[in-house]
Amino acid sequence: MLGGISIWQLLIVLGIIILVFGTKKLRNVGTDLGGAVKGFKKAMHDEEKSKDGDKEDADQPHAKVSHEEPGNTYDVKAEEKQAAEGRNEERK
């Protein structure tokens, strides 16, 4: 017995649910629930595969960085300061 609920009480509740919702709607709910569980299992399996792949890829470098060319830098704050000073001189 499941906590004082007998099998006959469960069958009566199941019969009432079938009468209220109908078999077609219950079949659709069952199909949707089964699809959700199947998708969840697939996602968990894919995640385990990706974790295994990440461990193998961790030893391999993803990108190569070289500093052969001197980079041109642009100082935005200096440009803003010069613009602000230019505006202050124009006001005078």
Secondary structure, DSSP 8 states (H G I E B T S, - for coil): -BTTB-HHHHHHHHHHHHHHH-HHHHHHHHHHHHHHHHHHHHHHHHHHHHHHHHHHHTTS-S------S------HHHHHHHHHHHHHHHH-
